[in-house]
Amino acid sequence: MKNFIRKFYYGDIPEEKGSGHRTSLGGVGKQSDWPLWEIFIRSKQGLDHKHVGSLHAADAQMAIENARDVYTRRMEGVSLWVVESKHIHASNPEEAGELFEPAVQTSHIL
């Protein structure tokens, strides 16, 4: 039995005839099953990466290639970061006061 890998790009998953549903080819699975990736781009003039959007992709390499195609059409970036959304942890906005208040400083006599 031969195994092969099919490479898909954002939006070109073939549909099964007559069903209107995307098919699972080459072990990739349905696009709706793919993880969500957050995309960050560093511009030519910038020193930091900025969040530009999100997309679904089967793996990191596919996310980079699709991000290049979707978010850098005008050659505005020099570096891409893709981060699977499940690996991003955020603070709770309701706890912003506690988190961002300056630490209470106490003076100690030496």
N, C-alpha and C positions, 0 to 999 in steps of 0.2 A: 504494500500500500504506500503510495507516494504522498507525502505531505508537501504542501506549497503555501507560500505566503502571498496574499494579494494586498497590494498597497492601495489604500483609498485616500482621497483628499476630501476636505470639507465639502459636503453637498453632493458627492458623486457615488453614493452607495446605490447599487442597482435595486430596483423594486421587483418583487415577484410578479409574474404576469397575472393580471386579473385581480390580485388581492389588494393592491394599493399599499401594502405594508412592506417595509424594508426587510430584506432577507439577511440571514446570517451566513456570510460567505467567508471562507478562509479563516474561520475561528475568530473573526473580528467582532461579531455580534451586532445587534441593532444599535444605531446611533444613540437612541434614547438610553441604552445601557452603558454607554461610554461615560467615563468620569468627566466632570467639569473642571476646566483648567482656567486659571487666572493669568492674564497676559500683561507683561510689563515690558516697556520699550525704553531704551536710552537713546535720546536724539543726538544728532551730530554735535550740537552746541551744549548739551547738558552733561552733567556729571552723575546724575542720578536716574534711576529707572522710574517710570511713571506708569501707573495702572491705566490700561487703555480699554480693557474689556475682558470678556470671557468666551470660551468656546468648548464644545465637547470634542474629545479625541480619544482614540483607543489607547495611546501611550504618549510618552513625552516627546519622542521624535516626531510623531504625527502632529502633536500640538505645536511644536516649533515650526514645522513646515506650513501648517494651516495658518498660524499666526502671521508668518511672513506674508502669505498670500492675501490674508484678509486685512491686516493692519499696517502693512508697510508698502503699499502700492506705489507711493511717490518717493521711495528711497529715503524716507525721513529718519530711519533708525540705523544704529550701528551695532546694537546688541539687543537680544531678546531674552527674557526670562519667562519660563512657563512654570507655574506652581499648581499642583493639583489642589483644588479648593479644600478638600478634606484636611489638608496639612496646614491650613491657615487658622490661627486662633486669634480671636479678637476680644478686646475688653468689652464689658457691658456698659452701654451709654448711661444707664441708671446709676452706675457707680463712679461716674466721671469725677465728681467732687472729691471723693476719697482718694481716687487714683492720682489725680493731677494736682492736689493741694501740695504746697511745699511742705516738706517734713518739718515738724516742730523741732526747733533746735533748743537745746538746753545748754546753759553755760556751766561748765565745770571749773571749780577752783583747783588749781594745781598746787 
